[in-house]
Amino acid sequence: MTKKLATKKLAVARLWYEGNSFSPLTTDLDIFQVREWAEGEDAIKLYRDTATEIGAAIAFADSQPDWEVTFLRCAAAPPGGPVTDTAFATIRGEILDGLQRQKWDAVYLSLHGAMITCGNPTPELELLEDVREVIGKVPLAATFDLHANLGPAMIELLDVAVGYKTYPHVDMDATAARALELLTGMAEGRIKPVGAIAKVPAIYTSFNMRTTDGPMAEIAKLAAGWRAEPGILEATVFGGFAYGDSPFAGPTAMVFADGDRMLAQRAAKDLAAEMAARQARFQSRPPSPADAIALALATPGDKPAAITDPADNPLSGGIGDTTALFRALLDEKPEVPCVFGFFWDPDLVERARKAGVGATMDVSFGGRVSPRFGKPVRIGAKVLALTDGRFRNVGPFENNLPVDVGNTVLFDVEGIQVIVTSSCQTPNDPAYFTLHGIDLAKVGLLCVKAKNHFRAGFTELTRTIVECDAPGPAAVTLDHYEFKYAPKTLYPLSQR
């Protein structure tokens, strides 16, 4: 049987990054190249059968013989400080060069929506402007993270946009699949999407932003109701990224309707009003590290208890370097097996590798990047294990995606197992601990620098997950952060 030749051409590219304006670090090109850096056949090999946006685009290519799909530069890095302007220019240039190679019938971009660079608080707007200039009126779609900071100018450049509906984000692939469905529907003349957004006059932190419970779950249900309405093609609510200083800061409601802009505007305004009405419920005051430890240990059950330190969560721009939770753990001395994940310290990992398994060392944990969030903890430690830091996710968050956290070491510190890594990445998957020979079923207390994504893979494995309030680049309160670009009319900046 002769295979039918594709009649339409789709370009796919990815630039996914969430930037913390208050991190003491910057992110250069090498961080992208370690995490996700591929194009063409290499991109297909990297993302095939993964629960990611590009994984969905590959599935689309496999199932739609009428469309020839070309994978241009796909780049992503773990959230962190501002991206260097040269790194952004390089990635932007490669995407634009790819788009200029030929004519396209449609273009899809996998974006985050909260990227910042050292010199630009809205680089994704710049990218969209450049892409639109290259492709002209060709249908253009983008997908965004639930924590995107979006502005009207961005939506005006897009024909279709879709955002994650879940937090923890376990629908990345479904989000891209829907965007591609709408994009190709437009390209084939079956629908005429028109979009609208409405902003909430506030900045919300994401502590109480899970879509499994609480105020965001209610808003997500309302958005689903709008998506069921005749004429509505897409409705997404975005919580925004509180630590990304942007003129587009704050929650957003985004709606696309089929040829009816007034309907899209009405739905977006309704959803934004519902988010604004729940402002107080989005506020959070977790317990101190010591109180969190006491609360976790007091919770009955046979499974491990877990404590998260969201203020140093790398997926919010944390630096894997703060010490408050670790100091509390040493002070409390729980009489159960404890695991602490993690500290980021490449030099310490290299020292441990040279010393070898079984060696006892004088070490310094944390306070390396910045003493602002806690002084170093100097203490003796025994090297229990060394790894290459490579595994594939087994949980629902970015399932099956290969992860490389660099060389790692597992220490014993006064009976506490402490993981130290060569790159700053959140321990969001059970395979992270399996890599280090840790049987979670035998752990009494698991302390991690993580936030809500951690819950996707660990809710069923733990008896409780308790957040703590500790100093860090992504703390529960915004009082100590100086915003330069976010409108001063937004709550809580308006209260200063």
MOMO-V814656 format. One record per residue. N is the residue number from 1. RES is the residue in one letter. SS is DSSP state (H for helix, E for strand, L for the rest). PSI is psi in radians with two decimals (none if undefined). Layout:
n:res:ss:psi
N:RES:SS:PSI
N:RES:SS:PSI
This chain:
n:res:ss:psi
1:M:L:2.30
2:T:L:2.22
3:K:L:2.32
4:K:L:2.30
5:L:L:2.45
6:A:L:2.44
7:T:L:-0.23
8:K:E:2.65
9:K:E:2.24
10:L:E:2.23
11:A:E:2.38
12:V:E:2.31
13:A:E:2.79
14:R:E:2.31
15:L:E:1.69
16:W:E:2.03
17:Y:L:2.38
18:E:L:2.10
19:G:E:2.28
20:N:L:1.98
21:S:L:-0.29
22:F:L:0.13
23:S:L:2.51
24:P:L:-0.01
25:L:L:2.83
26:T:L:2.85
27:T:E:2.12
28:D:L:-3.14
29:L:H:-0.58
30:D:H:-0.49
31:I:H:-0.69
32:F:H:-0.75
33:Q:H:-0.44
34:V:H:-0.65
35:R:H:-1.21
36:E:E:2.03
37:W:E:1.70
38:A:E:2.80
39:E:L:2.88
40:G:H:-2.39
41:E:H:-0.54
42:D:H:-0.63
43:A:H:-0.69
44:I:H:-0.73
45:K:H:-0.68
46:L:H:-0.75
47:Y:H:-0.19
48:R:L:2.37
49:D:L:0.42
50:T:L:2.63
51:A:L:1.08
52:T:L:2.99
53:E:H:-0.82
54:I:H:-0.54
55:G:H:-0.72
56:A:H:-0.64
57:A:H:-0.61
58:I:H:-0.74
59:A:H:-0.67
60:F:H:-0.82
61:A:H:-0.67
62:D:H:-0.54
63:S:H:-0.12
64:Q:L:1.50
65:P:L:-0.32
66:D:L:-0.21
67:W:E:2.21
68:E:E:2.05
69:V:E:2.23
70:T:E:2.21
71:F:E:1.89
72:L:E:-2.86
73:R:E:2.20
74:C:E:2.07
75:A:E:2.41
76:A:E:2.64
77:A:L:2.71
78:P:L:2.53
79:P:L:2.58
80:G:E:-2.69
81:G:L:3.14
82:P:L:2.46
83:V:E:2.45
84:T:L:2.58
85:D:H:-0.57
86:T:H:-0.65
87:A:H:-0.79
88:F:H:-0.75
89:A:H:-0.66
90:T:H:-0.86
91:I:H:-0.80
92:R:H:-0.78
93:G:H:-0.71
94:E:H:-0.68
95:I:H:-0.80
96:L:H:-0.69
97:D:H:-0.72
98:G:H:-0.70
99:L:H:-0.45
100:Q:L:-0.10
101:R:L:-0.51
102:Q:L:3.12
103:K:L:2.52
104:W:L:2.68
105:D:L:-0.31
106:A:E:2.69
107:V:E:2.33
108:Y:E:2.27
109:L:E:2.23
110:S:E:1.86
111:L:E:2.98
112:H:L:-0.90
113:G:L:-0.16
114:A:L:0.61
115:M:L:2.52
116:I:L:2.69
117:T:E:3.05
118:C:L:-0.51
119:G:L:0.03
120:N:L:2.06
121:P:L:-0.14
122:T:L:1.03
123:P:H:-0.48
124:E:H:-0.55
125:L:H:-0.76
126:E:H:-0.76
127:L:H:-0.79
128:L:H:-0.69
129:E:H:-0.75
130:D:H:-0.73
131:V:H:-0.78
132:R:H:-0.66
133:E:H:-0.63
134:V:H:-0.77
135:I:H:-0.17
136:G:L:-2.27
137:K:L:0.19
138:V:L:2.37
139:P:E:2.28
140:L:E:2.22
141:A:E:2.67
142:A:E:2.66
143:T:E:2.64
144:F:E:2.66
145:D:L:2.68
146:L:L:-0.38
147:H:L:0.42
148:A:L:2.52
149:N:L:1.83
150:L:L:2.55
151:G:L:2.78
152:P:H:-0.64
153:A:H:-0.56
154:M:H:-0.77
155:I:H:-0.57
156:E:H:-0.44
157:L:L:-0.20
158:L:L:2.56
159:D:L:-0.54
160:V:E:2.47
161:A:E:2.52
162:V:E:2.50
163:G:E:2.78
164:Y:L:2.48
165:K:L:-0.20
166:T:L:2.58
167:Y:L:1.90
168:P:L:2.61
169:H:L:1.61
170:V:L:0.27
171:D:L:0.50
172:M:H:-0.78
173:D:H:-0.72
174:A:H:-0.62
175:T:H:-0.81
176:A:H:-0.68
177:A:H:-0.72
178:R:H:-0.71
179:A:H:-0.73
180:L:H:-0.61
181:E:H:-0.79
182:L:H:-0.71
183:L:H:-0.85
184:T:H:-0.54
185:G:H:-0.67
186:M:H:-0.80
187:A:H:-0.53
188:E:L:0.08
189:G:L:0.26
190:R:L:-0.42
191:I:L:2.80
192:K:L:1.44
193:P:E:2.42
194:V:E:2.39
195:G:E:2.83
196:A:E:2.60
197:I:E:2.73
198:A:E:2.36
199:K:E:2.68
200:V:L:2.28
201:P:L:1.04
202:A:E:2.91
203:I:L:2.13
204:Y:L:2.35
205:T:L:2.84
206:S:L:0.21
207:F:L:-0.78
208:N:L:0.68
209:M:L:0.24
210:R:L:2.48
211:T:L:0.07
212:T:L:-0.36
213:D:L:2.89
214:G:H:-2.87
215:P:H:-0.62
216:M:H:-0.55
217:A:H:-0.67
218:E:H:-0.76
219:I:H:-0.71
220:A:H:-0.66
221:K:H:-0.70
222:L:H:-0.70
223:A:H:-0.69
224:A:H:-0.64
225:G:H:-0.72
226:W:H:-0.67
227:R:H:-0.41
228:A:L:-0.16
229:E:L:2.47
230:P:L:2.34
231:G:L:-0.26
232:I:E:2.19
233:L:E:-0.57
234:E:E:2.43
235:A:E:2.15
236:T:E:2.45
237:V:E:2.31
238:F:E:2.29
239:G:L:-0.32
240:G:L:2.87
241:F:L:1.90
242:A:L:-0.50
243:Y:L:0.09
244:G:L:1.84
245:D:L:1.84
246:S:L:2.59
247:P:L:-0.25
248:F:L:0.29
249:A:L:2.65
250:G:L:2.81
251:P:L:2.69
252:T:E:2.47
253:A:E:2.25
254:M:E:2.27
255:V:E:2.42
256:F:E:2.32
257:A:E:2.88
258:D:E:1.57
259:G:L:0.08
260:D:L:1.57
261:R:H:-0.61
262:M:H:-0.65
263:L:H:-0.76
264:A:H:-0.76
265:Q:H:-0.72
266:R:H:-0.75
267:A:H:-0.73
268:A:H:-0.77
269:K:H:-0.68
270:D:H:-0.81
271:L:H:-0.68
272:A:H:-0.69
273:A:H:-0.66
274:E:H:-0.67
275:M:H:-0.74
276:A:H:-0.62
277:A:H:-0.32
278:R:L:0.33
279:Q:H:-0.82
280:A:H:-0.58
281:R:H:-0.28
282:F:H:-0.15
283:Q:L:2.65
284:S:L:2.51
285:R:L:1.43
286:P:L:2.85
287:P:E:2.86
288:S:L:2.86
289:P:H:-0.78
290:A:H:-0.76
291:D:H:-0.61
292:A:H:-0.70
293:I:H:-0.80
294:A:H:-0.74
295:L:H:-0.76
296:A:H:-0.78
297:L:H:-0.47
298:A:H:-0.20
299:T:L:2.13
300:P:L:2.73
301:G:L:2.84
302:D:L:-0.35
303:K:L:2.90
304:P:E:2.62
305:A:E:2.51
306:A:E:2.53
307:I:E:2.24
308:T:E:2.53
309:D:L:1.45
310:P:H:-0.48
311:A:H:-0.36
312:D:H:0.44
313:N:L:2.06
314:P:H:-0.51
315:L:H:-0.01
316:S:H:0.17
317:G:L:0.23
318:G:L:2.85
319:I:L:0.14
320:G:L:0.66
321:D:L:-0.16
322:T:L:2.74
323:T:L:-0.06
324:A:H:-0.81
325:L:H:-0.69
326:F:H:-0.72
327:R:H:-0.73
328:A:H:-0.67
329:L:H:-0.73
330:L:H:-0.67
331:D:H:-0.70
332:E:H:-0.52
333:K:L:1.09
334:P:L:2.48
335:E:L:0.77
336:V:L:2.75
337:P:L:2.23
338:C:E:2.50
339:V:E:2.34
340:F:E:2.08
341:G:E:1.79
342:F:E:3.10
343:F:E:2.53
344:W:E:1.99
345:D:L:1.53
346:P:H:-0.67
347:D:H:-0.71
348:L:H:-0.68
349:V:H:-0.76
350:E:H:-0.68
351:R:H:-0.76
352:A:H:-0.66
353:R:H:-0.68
354:K:H:-0.60
355:A:H:-0.66
356:G:L:2.81
357:V:L:2.35
358:G:L:-0.23
359:A:L:2.58
360:T:E:2.33
361:M:E:2.67
362:D:E:2.13
363:V:E:2.92
364:S:E:2.05
365:F:E:2.25
366:G:L:3.10
367:G:L:0.26
368:R:L:-0.80
369:V:L:-0.77
370:S:L:2.28
371:P:H:-0.02
372:R:H:-0.55
373:F:H:0.36
374:G:L:2.37
375:K:L:2.76
376:P:L:2.61
377:V:E:1.94
378:R:E:2.22
379:I:E:2.84
380:G:E:2.56
381:A:E:2.58
382:K:E:2.35
383:V:E:2.04
384:L:E:-0.64
385:A:E:2.70
386:L:E:2.45
387:T:E:2.93
388:D:L:-0.03
389:G:L:0.32
390:R:E:2.34
391:F:E:3.01
392:R:E:2.43
393:N:L:2.35
394:V:L:-0.23
395:G:L:-3.13
396:P:L:-0.36
397:F:L:2.03
398:E:L:0.83
399:N:L:2.33
400:N:L:0.01
401:L:L:2.30
402:P:E:2.42
403:V:E:2.44
404:D:E:1.86
405:V:L:0.20
406:G:L:3.07
407:N:L:2.51
408:T:E:2.87
409:V:E:2.48
410:L:E:2.08
411:F:E:2.71
412:D:E:2.13
413:V:E:1.75
414:E:L:0.72
415:G:L:-0.08
416:I:E:2.27
417:Q:E:2.15
418:V:E:2.21
419:I:E:2.30
420:V:E:2.32
421:T:E:2.88
422:S:L:-0.23
423:S:L:2.76
424:C:L:1.57
425:Q:L:2.49
426:T:L:2.40
427:P:L:1.26
428:N:L:0.00
429:D:L:2.46
430:P:H:-0.50
431:A:H:-0.41
432:Y:H:-0.72
433:F:H:-0.61
434:T:H:-0.67
435:L:L:-0.61
436:H:L:0.19
437:G:L:0.35
438:I:L:2.14
439:D:L:1.83
440:L:H:-0.46
441:A:H:-0.36
442:K:H:0.09
443:V:L:2.38
444:G:L:-0.68
445:L:E:2.15
446:L:E:2.00
447:C:E:2.22
448:V:E:2.60
449:K:L:1.52
450:A:L:3.13
451:K:L:-2.32
452:N:L:-0.53
453:H:H:-0.51
454:F:H:-0.60
455:R:H:-0.49
456:A:H:-0.75
457:G:H:-0.19
458:F:H:-0.14
459:T:L:-0.75
460:E:L:-0.29
461:L:L:-0.14
462:T:E:2.77
463:R:E:-0.39
464:T:E:2.66
465:I:E:2.04
466:V:E:2.22
467:E:E:2.60
468:C:E:2.75
469:D:L:1.88
470:A:L:2.81
471:P:L:2.55
472:G:L:3.02
473:P:L:-0.27
474:A:L:0.93
475:A:L:2.87
476:V:L:-0.53
477:T:L:2.54
478:L:L:0.12
479:D:L:-0.55
480:H:L:0.12
481:Y:L:2.37
482:E:L:1.98
483:F:L:2.34
484:K:L:-0.64
485:Y:L:-0.52
486:A:L:2.41
487:P:L:2.32
488:K:L:-0.14
489:T:L:-0.17
490:L:L:2.40
491:Y:E:2.40
492:P:L:0.09
493:L:H:-0.53
494:S:H:-0.24
495:Q:H:-0.07
496:R:L:none
